C-alpha cells in the first residue's frame, strides 16, 4: 500500500518523503466553511514513522495565485518564530513549481476538538495561547494578525499552539510589508463572514502606521484573541455585542480585550499580567509556566512542579509525553532517596500511568526502566512503594521481564528485617505466580515460604498459609500433596488462632488436590487435631471440613466392588473371633479348673472337702513320678511366658501341711530342684541348704504385681502422650 501511495504521489507531483493520510481540513477553495489557505493532511514520515501534519498549498490552482504572498510570508514568519513557546513546531518546508508544503509536528485544529474538551482543561489551554501570543508580540516583535480559532492547533501532548502566520508582520520593520499583506485581508475575511477589529474597518491597513504603529499594533491581536477566547469558553457563535456585554467568563476579562477603543483595550501582555494573580493563579498553570525552565530549578522545585502538574487539571497526554520523560531523567540523576525524593518520583510516574487509557508506548519507554531499576535500590521506602503498585501494573509486564528483572530481586525482601517489607513481598507473590518459572515457584519460592512459616509475626505466618494455598494450583503434582499436608498441619499447631483458621480453610480449598487414599492416610490425621482446638470457631470449621473429606472417602468407598476374597476374609474373621474368645481370661480359668478336677487320686486326702482343688491331694506324696506335675526342667523362675511373674516371694519351706516337698525322678537321687540354686554362681551369699520347689494345690500363689506407672520421659513415638 505504501508503494502504491508513493507511486501515485510521484505521478501527481507529490513525491516527498512522507506518506499522506486522511485530509484533516480542506482549503477555502474546496469548502465554503473553511477559512484556511492550506489543505491540511494527516501524514507519517517515511524516515522514522513519526506522525506529522502537512499543510499543502496548490500553486496550480488559479484561485490561489493572489494568496501566494500570504503563504510565502507564513512560511518565513513561522520559521522565525517556531522556537518560541506556544508556536507550532516546524519539521521542514518543501517548495516546488506546483506545490508548497509546510510540515509541522502532528496537530489537529482546535475547532475540531473544542466541543469535546472538558471545561477544566480549557483554562490551561487559554493560558498556553496567551503565553504563545505574548511571546510573538514581545520577544518576536510581531503582530500575528489572525489569532482566530481556525489557527489554533492541539498537539499530541494536548498543548494548544498557534499557527497561521499569513498576516504576521514585524512592527519594528519599516519595509511596509503590511500594505501588500493586508490588501487581501478585507476580501478574504468578508467572503467568509469573519469579524475584523473596528479600527481596521475604519482605517484599513493604515492603522499600522497610525494608531497601531509599533507595539500598539499588538492590540489588533488583542481584539481577535478576545473573540477567540469567548468562542472557546462558551462554545457559541460569535456576536460582538454579546461578547462586550459578557464582562468576564470564569474570571477572564474578555470585555477589556474587545474594547472598541484602542486606547481602552488591553494588550496580551497586560491580559497575562492581570491573570497571574486572579484567573491564571492555579497550581497547574503556575507549574506549567515553570515547566519549560526545569533545567534552572533545584531538585525540590522540580518535585513541586511535578506534583502540581500530576495532581492538577493537566491533560493526560501532556503528562505522558512531557512530564514522564522529565521525571525519569530526574530519577536517574538522583543518587539517594533523601527526603523520599525517589519514592515520590516513582509514585508520580505510577499516577500518570494510572490515568492513561489502553496501551501506551510511553509506559514501556519511561516507566518500565525506572520500575525495574528501583528493585536494585537498597531503600525500604522505595521497595515498599514499588511492591504496592505491582498489582496494578503486572498485566502490562511480560513473563520474561518478571522472571529476569523482578523476581530475582523481589525475593530478597523475604530476608529483610523490616516486617512491612517482608509482608509486602509475600503479598506480591500471588500477583506474579502466573509469570514465574516452575523452578522459581517449586524450588526457590517454597523454601522462602517454609522459613516464613516460622516467622515471629503471627500475621505474616497467617499470610504465608494463605499465599501457599493460592499458589498450590501452580505447584507440581509430585510435591503439592507433601507440601500442603506438612505446611497446613504445622499451621494447625500455631499458637495464633488466625493462622490455625487459615490452615483449616486451606484444607477446605485444597480438597480437590487429594485422592481418597491420601485423604485417609495423610489428610485426616493432619486435620484431626483441629477438632479439639481451644477455639470453638476453629472446631466448628474443622468439623465441616472433616465431614467434607469423609464424604469424599465414603463416595469413593461406595464405588468399590465386592471381590471373591471377601468371602474368605469373612470366614477368617469369624474363626479369629472364636479363637480370641477362647483365649479370654475367663475361658482360660475354666479350662484350668476342669483340667485339675479330672486328675486321678486316692480317697485319702487331707482336704477332702476342698472344692477349689478338686480331689485335694498332696501330689508330692501320692503321685508317682510319671504323674508328677512338675518336671525338673520346668524352671518357674524363667519368665518364658512374658507375664513377669516371680516365685521368690512365695517360696515354701520343706514339707508343710499345705505344701509339697521336693519332687524328683525315681531313677535319680538328686537334690530337690531349687530356684536359688541357679543363682549361686551370681550370688556371694552361701546357701546352706537347697530350697525345695513345690507346687501347692489349694493355695493361690501370690501374683506378681504389674507396674502400671507411666514414665513421662518414655515417649518413643513423639506424640507427647507418654505411651
For each residue, the residues with C-beta under 8 A, 3 or more apart:
1: 4 5
2: 5 6 19
3: 6 7
4: 1 7 8
5: 1 2 8 9 19 20
6: 2 3 9 10 15 19
7: 3 4 10 11
8: 4 5 11 12
9: 5 6 12 13 14 15 16 20
10: 6 7 13 14 15
11: 7 8
12: 8 9
13: 9 10 96 98 99
14: 9 10 20 99
15: 6 9 10
16: 9 94 101
17: 45 46 47
18: 43 44 45 46 52 54 103
19: 2 5 6 43 44 46
20: 5 9 14 41 42 43 54
21: 41 42 43 44
22: 41 42
23: 26 39 40 41 42
24: 40 41 42 53 108 109 112
25: 34 36 38 39 40 109 112
26: 23 30 31 34 39
27: 30 31 34 36 37 38 39 57 58 64
28: 31 34 35 36 37 188 192
29: 61 63 64
30: 26 27 34 39
31: 26 27 28 34
32:
33:
34: 25 26 27 28 30 31
35: 28 148 150 188 192 194
36: 25 27 28 39 40 150 164
37: 27 28 57 64 67 70 71 74 166
38: 25 27 55 56 57 71 102
39: 23 25 26 27 30 36 55 56 57 58
40: 23 24 25 36 53 54 55 56 109
41: 20 21 22 23 24 53 54 55 56
42: 20 21 22 23 24 51 53 106
43: 18 19 20 21 51 52 53 54 103
44: 18 19 21 49 50 51 52
45: 17 18 48 49 50 51 52 91
46: 17 18 19 49
47: 17 50
48: 45
49: 44 45 46
50: 44 45 47 106
51: 42 43 44 45 106 156
52: 18 43 44 45 91 103 104 105 106
53: 24 40 41 42 43 103 104 105 106 107 108 153
54: 18 20 40 41 43 101 102 103
55: 38 39 40 41 101 102 103 104
56: 38 39 40 41 99 100 101
57: 27 37 38 39 64 67 71 99 100 101 102
58: 27 39 61 64 98 99
59: 64 65 68 97 98 99 100
60: 98 99
61: 29 58 64 65
62: 65
63: 29 66
64: 27 29 37 57 58 59 61 67 68 71
65: 59 61 62 68
66: 63 184
67: 37 57 64 70 71 166 184 188
68: 59 64 65 71 72
69: 72 73 180 181
70: 37 67 73 74 166 167 181 184
71: 37 38 57 64 67 68 74 75 100 166
72: 68 69 75 76 100
73: 69 70 76 77 165 166 167 168 177 181
74: 37 70 71 77 78 102 164 165 166 168
75: 71 72 78 79 93 100 102
76: 72 73 79 80
77: 73 74 80 81 142 165 168 170
78: 74 75 81 82 87 88 90 102 163 165
79: 75 76 82 90 93
80: 76 77 140
81: 77 78 84 87 135 136 140 142 165 168
82: 78 79 87 88 89 90
83: 87
84: 81 87 132 135 136 139 140
85: 131 132 135 292
86: 128 129 131 132 133 135 136 160 161 162
87: 78 81 82 83 84 132 135 136 161 162 163
88: 78 82 104 105 107 153 155 161 162 163
89: 82 104 105 161
90: 78 79 82 93 102 103 104
91: 45 52 103 104 105
92: 103
93: 75 79 90 100 101 102 103
94: 16 99 100 101 103
95: 99 100 101
96: 13 99 100
97: 59
98: 13 58 59 60
99: 13 14 56 57 58 59 60 94 95 96
100: 56 57 59 71 72 75 93 94 95 96
101: 16 54 55 56 57 93 94 95
102: 38 54 55 57 74 75 78 90 93
103: 18 43 52 53 54 55 90 91 92 93 94
104: 52 53 55 88 89 90 91 107 163
105: 52 53 88 89 91 155 156
106: 42 50 51 52 53 155 156
107: 53 88 104 153 154 155 156 161 163
108: 24 53 112 113 153 154
109: 24 25 40 112 113 150 152 153 154
110: 113 114 125 149 152 153 154 160 232
111: 114 149 150 152
112: 24 25 108 109
113: 108 109 110 116 117 154
114: 110 111 117 149 231 232 235
115: 235
116: 113
117: 113 114 121 122 125
118: 121 122
119: 122 123 233
120: 123 313
121: 117 118 124 125 158 313 314 315
122: 117 118 119 125 126 232 233
123: 119 120 126 127 250 279 280 282 285 313
124: 121 127 128 282 284 285 288 313 314 315
125: 110 117 121 122 128 129 154 160 232
126: 122 123 129 130 160 229 232 233 252
127: 123 124 130 131 275 280 285 288 289
128: 86 124 125 131 132 159 160 161 288
129: 86 125 126 132 133 147 152 160 162 225 228 229
130: 126 127 133 134 225 268 271 272 275 280
131: 85 86 127 128 134 135 272 289
132: 84 85 86 87 128 129 135 136 160 161 162
133: 86 129 130 136 137 144 147 162 221 225 268
134: 130 131 137 138 268 269 272
135: 81 84 85 86 87 131 132 138 139 140
136: 81 84 86 87 132 133 139 140 142 144 162 168 221
137: 133 134 140 141 142 143 144 215 218 221 267 268 269
138: 134 135 141 269
139: 84 135 136
140: 80 81 84 135 136 137 170
141: 137 138 170 171 172
142: 77 81 136 137 168 169 170 171
143: 137 168 169 171 208 212 217 218 220 221
144: 133 136 137 147 162 165 167 168 221
145: 166 167 168 169 181 182 185 220 221
146: 151 164 166 167 168 224
147: 129 133 144 151 152 162 221 224 225 228
148: 35 151 152 164 194 224 227 228
149: 110 111 114 152 228 231 232
150: 35 36 109 111 164
151: 146 147 148 162 163 164
152: 109 110 111 129 147 148 149 160 161 162 163 228
153: 53 88 107 108 109 110 160 161 162 163
154: 107 108 109 110 113 125 158 159 160 161
155: 88 105 106 107 158 159 161
156: 51 105 106 107 317 321
157: 315 317 318 320 321 322
158: 121 154 155 315 316 317 318
159: 128 154 155 318 322
160: 86 110 125 126 128 129 132 152 153 154
161: 86 87 88 89 107 128 132 152 153 154 155
162: 86 87 88 129 132 133 136 144 147 151 152 153
163: 78 87 88 104 107 151 152 153
164: 36 74 146 148 150 151
165: 73 74 77 78 81 144 168
166: 37 67 70 71 73 74 145 146 181
167: 70 73 144 145 146 181 182 185
168: 73 74 77 81 136 142 143 144 145 146 165
169: 142 143 145 173 177 178 181 208 217
170: 77 140 141 142 173 177
171: 141 142 143 208 213 214 215 217 218
172: 141 214
173: 169 170 177
174:
175:
176: 179 180 209
177: 73 169 170 173 180 181
178: 169 181 182 205 208
179: 176 182 183 205
180: 69 176 177 183
181: 69 70 73 145 166 167 169 177 178 184 185
182: 145 167 178 179 185 186 204 205 208
183: 179 180 205
184: 66 67 70 181 187 188
185: 145 167 181 182 188 189 196 200 205
186: 182 189 190 196 204
187: 184 190 191
188: 28 35 67 184 185 191 192 194
189: 185 186 192 194 195 196
190: 186 187 193 194
191: 187 188
192: 28 35 188 189
193: 190
194: 35 148 188 189 190
195: 189 224 227 238 240
196: 185 186 189 200 201
197: 200 201 207 220 223 224
198: 201 202 223 260
199: 202 203 207 211 212 220 262
200: 185 196 197 203 204 205 207 220
201: 196 197 198
202: 198 199
203: 199 200 206 207 210 211
204: 182 186 200 207
205: 178 179 182 183 185 200 208
206: 203 209 210
207: 197 199 200 203 204 210 211 212 217 220
208: 143 169 171 178 182 205 212 213 217 220
209: 176 206 212 213
210: 203 206 207 213
211: 199 203 207 216 262
212: 143 199 207 208 209 216 217 219 220 262
213: 171 208 209 210 216 217
214: 171 172 217
215: 137 171 218 267
216: 211 212 213 219 262
217: 143 169 171 207 208 212 213 214 220
218: 137 143 171 215 221 222 267 268 269
219: 212 216 222 223 262 265 266 267
220: 143 145 197 199 200 207 208 212 217 223 224
221: 133 136 137 143 144 145 147 218 224 225 268
222: 218 219 225 226 257 258 265 266 267 268 271
223: 197 198 219 220 226 227 257 258 265
224: 146 147 148 195 197 220 221 227 228
225: 129 130 133 147 221 222 228 229 257 268
226: 222 223 229 230 243 254 255 256 257 258
227: 148 195 223 224 230 231 238 240 243 258
228: 129 147 148 149 152 224 225 231 232
229: 126 129 225 226 232 233 249 252 254 257
230: 226 227 233 234 236 238 243 246 249 254 258
231: 114 149 227 228 234 235 236 237 238
232: 110 114 122 125 126 149 228 229 235
233: 119 122 126 229 230 249 250 252 254
234: 230 231 249
235: 114 115 231 232
236: 230 231 239 242
237: 231
238: 195 227 230 231 243
239: 236 242 243
240: 195 227 243 244 258
241: 244 245
242: 236 239 245 246
243: 226 227 230 238 239 240 246 254 255 258
244: 240 241 255 258 259 260
245: 241 242 255
246: 230 242 243 249 254 255
247: 253 254 255
248: 251 252 253 254 255 279
249: 229 230 233 234 246 252 254
250: 123 233 279
251: 248 275 278 279
252: 126 229 233 248 249 275 279
253: 247 248 256 257 266 271 274 279
254: 226 229 230 233 243 246 247 248 249 257 258
255: 226 243 244 245 246 247 248 258 259
256: 226 253 259 264 265 266 271
257: 222 223 225 226 229 253 254 265 266 271
258: 222 223 226 227 230 240 243 244 254 255 265
259: 244 255 256 264 265 266
260: 198 244 264 265
261: 264 265
262: 199 211 212 216 219 265
263:
264: 256 259 260 261
265: 219 222 223 256 257 258 259 260 261 262
266: 219 222 253 256 257 259 270 271 274
267: 137 215 218 219 222 270 271
268: 130 133 134 137 218 221 222 225 271 272
269: 134 137 138 218 272 273
270: 266 267 273 274
271: 130 222 253 256 257 266 267 268 274 275
272: 130 131 134 268 269 275 276 280
273: 269 270 276
274: 253 266 270 271 277 278
275: 127 130 251 252 271 272 278 279 280 281
276: 272 273 280 281
277: 274 281
278: 251 274 275 281
279: 123 248 250 251 252 253 275
280: 123 127 130 272 275 276 285
281: 275 276 277 278 285 286
282: 123 124 285 286 312 313
283: 286 287 308 311 312
284: 124 287 288 308 309 312 313 314
285: 123 124 127 280 281 282 288 289
286: 281 282 283 289 290 308
287: 283 284 290 291 304 305 306 308 309 312
288: 124 127 128 284 285 291 309 314
289: 127 131 285 286 292
290: 286 287 293 294 297 301 305
291: 287 288 294 305 309 322 323 326
292: 85 289
293: 290 296 297
294: 290 291 297 302 305 326
295:
296: 293
297: 290 293 294 301 302 305
298: 301 302
299: 302 303 330 334 341
300: 303 304 339
301: 290 297 298 304 305
302: 294 297 298 299 305 306 326 330
303: 299 300 306 307 330 341 344 345
304: 287 300 301 307 308
305: 287 290 291 294 297 301 302 308 309
306: 287 302 303 309 310 323 326 327 330 345 348
307: 303 304 310 311 344 348
308: 283 284 286 287 304 305 311 312
309: 284 287 288 291 305 306 312 314 318 319 323
310: 306 307 314 319 323 348 351 352
311: 283 307 308 351
312: 282 283 284 287 308 309
313: 120 121 123 124 282 284
314: 121 124 284 288 309 310 318 319 323
315: 121 124 157 158 318 319
316: 158 319 320 352 355 356 357
317: 156 157 158 320 321
318: 157 158 159 309 314 315 321 322 323
319: 309 310 314 315 316 322 323 324 352 355
320: 157 316 317 323 324 352 356 360 362
321: 156 157 317 318 324 325 362
322: 157 159 291 318 319 325 326
323: 291 306 309 310 314 318 319 320 326 327 352
324: 319 320 321 327 328 349 352 362 366 367
325: 321 322 328 329 362 365 366
326: 291 294 302 306 322 323 329 330
327: 306 323 324 330 331 345 348 349 352 366 370
328: 324 325 331 332 349 366 367 369 370
329: 325 326 332 333
330: 299 302 303 306 326 327 333 334 345
331: 327 328 334 342 345 346 349 370
332: 328 329 370 373
333: 329 330
334: 299 330 331 337 341 342 345
335:
336: 341 342
337: 334 340 341 342 343 377 379 381 382
338: 341
339: 300
340: 337 343 344 381
341: 299 303 334 336 337 338 344 345
342: 331 334 336 337 345 346 374 377 379 382
343: 337 340 346 347 379 381 382 385
344: 303 307 340 341 347 348
345: 303 306 327 330 331 334 341 342 348 349 370
346: 331 342 343 349 350 370 371 374 382 385 386 389
347: 343 344 350 351 385 389
348: 306 307 310 327 344 345 351 352
349: 324 327 328 331 345 346 352 353 366 367 370 371
350: 346 347 353 354 367 389 392 393
351: 310 311 347 348 354 355
352: 310 316 319 320 323 324 327 348 349 355 356
353: 349 350 356 360 363 367 393
354: 350 351 392
355: 316 319 351 352
356: 316 320 352 353 360 363
357: 316
358:
359: 363 396
360: 320 353 356 363 364
361: 364 365
362: 320 321 324 325 365 366 367
363: 353 356 359 360 366 367 368 396
364: 360 361 367 368
365: 325 361 362 368 369
366: 324 325 327 328 349 362 363 369 370
367: 324 328 349 350 353 362 363 364 370 371 393
368: 363 364 365 371 372 397 401
369: 328 365 366 372 373
370: 327 328 331 332 345 346 349 366 367 373 374
371: 346 349 367 368 374 375 386 393
372: 368 369 375 376 401 405 406
373: 332 369 370 376 377
374: 342 346 370 371 377 382 383 386
375: 371 372 383 386 405 406 409 410
376: 372 373 409
377: 337 342 373 374 382 383
378:
379: 337 342 343 382 383
380: 383 384 416 418 420 421
381: 337 340 343 384 385
382: 337 342 343 346 374 377 379 385 386
383: 374 375 377 379 380 386 387 413 416 421 424
384: 380 381 387 388 420 421 424
385: 343 346 347 381 382 388 389
386: 346 371 374 375 382 383 389 390
387: 383 384 390 410 413 421 424 425 427 428
388: 384 385 424
389: 346 347 350 385 386 392 393
390: 386 387 393 394 406 428 431 432
391: 394 428 431
392: 350 354 389
393: 350 353 367 371 389 390 396 397
394: 390 391 397 402 431 432 435
395:
396: 359 363 393
397: 368 393 394 401 402 406 435
398: 401 402 435
399: 402 403 435 436
400: 403 404
401: 368 372 397 398 404 405 406
402: 394 397 398 399 405 406 407 432 435 436
403: 399 400 406 407 435 436 437 440
404: 400 401 407 408
405: 372 375 401 402 408 409
406: 372 375 390 397 401 402 403 409 410 432
407: 402 403 404 410 411 432 436 440
408: 404 405 411
409: 375 376 405 406 412
410: 375 387 406 407 413 425 428 432
411: 407 408 414 425 444 445 448
412: 409 415 416
413: 383 387 410 416 421 422 424 425
414: 411 422 425 426 448 451 452
415: 412
416: 380 383 412 413 421 422 425
417:
418: 380 421 422
419: 422 423 457 460
420: 380 384 423 424
421: 380 383 384 387 413 416 418 424 425
422: 413 414 416 418 419 425 426 452 455 457 460
423: 419 420 426 427 457 459 460 463
424: 383 384 387 388 413 420 421 427 428
425: 387 410 411 413 414 416 421 422 428 429
426: 414 422 423 429 452 460 463 464 467
427: 387 423 424 430 463 467
428: 387 390 391 410 424 425 431 432
429: 425 426 432 433 445 467 471
430: 427 433 467 470 471
431: 390 391 394 428
432: 390 394 402 406 407 410 428 429 435 436
433: 429 430 436 441 470 471 474
434: 474
435: 394 397 398 399 402 403 432
436: 399 402 403 407 432 433 440 441 445
437: 403 440 441
438: 441 442 474 476
439: 442 443 444
440: 403 407 436 437 443 444 445
441: 433 436 437 438 444 445 446 471 474 475
442: 438 439 445 446 475 476 479
443: 439 440 446 447
444: 411 439 440 441 447 448
445: 411 429 436 440 441 442 448 449 471
446: 441 442 443 449 450 475 479 483
447: 443 444 450 451
448: 411 414 444 445 451 452
449: 445 446 452 453 464 467 468 487
450: 446 447 453 454 487
451: 414 447 448 454 455
452: 414 422 426 448 449 455 460 461 464
453: 449 450 461 464 465 487 490 491
454: 450 451 461
455: 422 451 452 460 461 464
456:
457: 419 422 423 460 461
458: 461 462 494 495 496 498 499
459: 423 462 463 498
460: 419 422 423 426 452 455 457 463 464
461: 452 453 454 455 457 458 464 465 491 494 496 499
462: 458 459 465 466 496 498 499 502
463: 423 426 427 459 460 466 467
464: 426 449 452 453 455 460 461 467 468
465: 453 461 462 468 469 487 488 491 499 502 503 506
466: 462 463 469 470 502 506
467: 426 427 429 430 449 463 464 470 471
468: 449 464 465 471 472 483 484 487 488 506
469: 465 466 472 484 502 505 506 509 510
470: 430 433 466 467 473
471: 429 430 433 441 445 467 468 474 475
472: 468 469 475 480 483 484 510 513
473: 470
474: 433 434 438 441 471
475: 441 442 446 471 472 479 480 483
476: 438 442 479 480
477: 480 481
478:
479: 442 446 475 476 482 483
480: 472 475 476 477 483 484 513
481: 477 484 485 513 514 518 522
482: 479 485 486
483: 446 468 472 475 479 480 486 487
484: 468 469 472 480 481 487 488 506 510 513
485: 481 482 488 489 518 522 523 526
486: 482 483 489 490
487: 449 450 453 465 468 483 484 490 491
488: 465 468 484 485 491 492 503 506 507 510 526
489: 485 486 492 493 503 526 527
490: 453 486 487 493 494
491: 453 461 465 487 488 494 499 500 502 503 506
492: 488 489 500 503 504 526 527 529 530 533
493: 489 490 500 529
494: 458 461 490 491 499 500 503
495: 458
496: 458 461 462 499 500
497: 500 501 535 537 538
498: 458 459 462 501 502
499: 458 461 462 465 491 494 496 502 503
500: 491 492 493 494 496 497 503 504 530 533 535 538
501: 497 498 504 505 535 537 538 541
502: 462 465 466 469 491 498 499 505 506
503: 465 488 489 491 492 494 499 500 506 507 530
504: 492 500 501 507 508 527 530 538 541 542 545
505: 469 501 502 508 509 541 545
506: 465 466 468 469 484 488 491 502 503 509 510
507: 488 503 504 510 511 523 526 527 545 549
508: 504 505 511 541 544 545 548
509: 469 505 506
510: 469 472 484 488 506 507 513 514
511: 507 508 514 545 548 549 552
512:
513: 472 480 481 484 510
514: 481 510 511 518 519 522 523 549
515: 518 519
516: 519 520 552 553 555 556 557
517: 520 521
518: 481 485 514 515 521 522 523
519: 514 515 516 522 523 524 549 552 553
520: 516 517 523 524 553
521: 517 518 525
522: 481 485 514 518 519 525 526
523: 485 507 514 518 519 520 526 527 549
524: 519 520 527 528 546 549 550
525: 521 522 528
526: 485 488 489 492 507 522 523 529
527: 489 492 504 507 523 524 530 531 542 545 546 549
528: 524 525 531 546
529: 492 493 526 532 533
530: 492 500 503 504 527 533 538 539 541 542
531: 527 528 539 542 543 546
532: 529 539
533: 492 500 529 530 538 539 542
534: 538
535: 497 500 501 538 539
536: 539 540
537: 497 501 540 541
538: 497 500 501 504 530 533 534 535 541 542
539: 530 531 532 533 535 536 542 543
540: 536 537 543 544
541: 501 504 505 508 530 537 538 544 545
542: 504 527 530 531 533 538 539 545 546
543: 531 539 540 546 547
544: 508 540 541 547 548
545: 504 505 507 508 511 527 541 542 548 549
546: 524 527 528 531 542 543 549 550
547: 543 544 550 551
548: 508 511 544 545 551 552
549: 507 511 514 519 523 524 527 545 546 552 553
550: 524 546 547 553 554
551: 547 548 554 555
552: 511 516 519 548 549 555 556
553: 516 519 520 549 550 556 557
554: 550 551 557 558
555: 516 551 552 558 559
556: 516 552 553 559 560
557: 516 553 554 560
558: 554 555
559: 555 556
560: 556 557
561:
562: 566
563: 566
564: 567 568
565: 568 569
566: 562 563 569 570
567: 564 570 571
568: 564 565 571 572
569: 565 566 572 573
570: 566 567 573 574
571: 567 568 574 575
572: 568 569 575 576
573: 569 570 576 577
574: 570 571 577 578
575: 571 572 578 579
576: 572 573 579 580
577: 573 574 580 581
578: 574 575 581 582
579: 575 576 582 583
580: 576 577 583 584
581: 577 578 584 587
582: 578 579 587
583: 579 580 587 588
584: 580 581 587 588
585: 588 589
586: 589 590
587: 581 582 583 584 590 591
588: 583 584 585 591 592
589: 585 586 592 593
590: 586 587 593 594
591: 587 588 594 595
592: 588 589 595 596
593: 589 590 596 597
594: 590 591 597 598
595: 591 592 598 599
596: 592 593 599 613 614 697
597: 593 594 614 615
598: 594 595 614
599: 595 596 614 615 617
600: 627
601: 605 615 617 622
602: 605 617 622
603: 608
604: 622
605: 601 602 608 615 616 617 618
606: 616 618 657
607: 610 613 616 698
608: 603 605 616
609: 616
610: 607 613 614 616 698
611: 614
612: 698
613: 596 607 610 616 697 698
614: 596 597 598 599 610 611
615: 597 599 601 605
616: 605 606 607 608 609 610 613 697 698
617: 599 601 602 605 622 623 697
618: 605 606 621 622 660 697
619: 622 623 627 628 629 660 663 695 697
620: 623 655 660 661 662 663 694
621: 618 661
622: 601 602 604 617 618 619
623: 617 619 620 627 628 629
624: 627 628 666
625: 628 663 664 665 666
626:
627: 600 619 623 624
628: 619 623 624 625 631 663
629: 619 623 695
630: 634 663 673 693 694 695
631: 628 634
632: 664 665 670 673
633:
634: 630 631
635: 638 675 678
636: 647 675 693
637: 646 647 648 675 678
638: 635
639: 642 643 644 645
640:
641:
642: 639
643: 639 704
644: 639 704 706
645: 639 703 704
646: 637 649 704
647: 636 637 650 651 675 701
648: 637 651 675 676
649: 646 702
650: 647 701 702
651: 647 648 675 691 693
652: 656 659 660 692 694 696
653: 656 691 692
654: 661 692
655: 620 659 660 661 694
656: 652 653 659 696
657: 606
658: 696 698 699
659: 652 655 656 694 696 699
660: 618 619 620 652 655 663 694 695 696
661: 620 621 654 655 672 692 694
662: 620 671 672 673 692 693 694
663: 619 620 625 628 630 660 672 673 693 694
664: 625 632 668 669 670 671 672 673
665: 625 632 668 670
666: 624 625
667:
668: 664 665
669: 664
670: 632 664 665
671: 662 664 674 690
672: 661 662 663 664 690 691 692 693
673: 630 632 662 663 664 677 692 693
674: 671 677 678 690 691 692 693
675: 635 636 637 647 648 651 678 679 691 693
676: 648 679 680 683 687 690 691
677: 673 674 680 687 690 691
678: 635 637 674 675 681
679: 675 676 682 683
680: 676 677 683 687
681: 678
682: 679
683: 676 679 680
684:
685:
686:
687: 676 677 680 690 691
688:
689:
690: 671 672 674 676 677 687
691: 651 653 672 674 675 676 677 687
692: 652 653 654 661 662 672 673 674
693: 630 636 651 662 663 672 673 674 675
694: 620 630 652 655 659 660 661 662 663
695: 619 629 630 660
696: 652 656 658 659 660 699 701
697: 596 613 616 617 618 619
698: 607 610 612 613 616 658
699: 658 659 696
700: 703
701: 647 650 696
702: 649 650
703: 645 700
704: 643 644 645 646
705:
706: 644
707:
708:
709:
710: 714 722 723
711: 714 722
712: 715 722
713:
714: 710 711 722
715: 712 718 719 720 721 722 723
716:
717: 723
718: 715
719: 715 723
720: 715
721: 715
722: 710 711 712 714 715
723: 710 715 717 719
